[in-house]
């Protein structure tokens, strides 16, 4: 990462101490500003009493795990899959299959909640998951014109319990 800072700052890499210092400051600042709200933490705790939860994220292993640990969310999930720890990344169906295998759930019984149509929702479709839910907090965001359509779109994570309850009822009636 220091080489990226050197390029961005147009610095000579012969003395990379400035780049290391800048990177360290950036990293510490970034990590100190990452958090998960109490509402989201409570939601995940409540959902976990009814469902198995997986955190599935793309990215370099060390960077993603630093963020996960900073937010202290490991205990909120039954499994955590970081693409940098595997051979695949979203939207490759194999990473979704792997995540489902970790928690003993068939893909056709799994739901993906994600904020990216191109990785989360496309990947859910690629892996033939039961349902995909696009988390898009901005009311003004239009879904891009692509083939990846979520079954649901939510603007607030607190909408999840109602949607999951609807899905549960549909499953009970054999309507999915």
Secondary structure, DSSP 4 states (H G I P E B T S, - for coil): -HHHHHHHHT--TTSTHHHHHHHHHHHHHHHHT----HHHHHHHHHHHTTS--EEEE-S-HHHHHHHHHHHT-GGG-SEEEEGGGSS--TT-HHHHHHHHHHHT--GGG-EEEES-IIIIIHHHHHTT-SEEEEE---TTPPPPSSS---SEEESSGGGHHHHHHHHHHHHHTT--
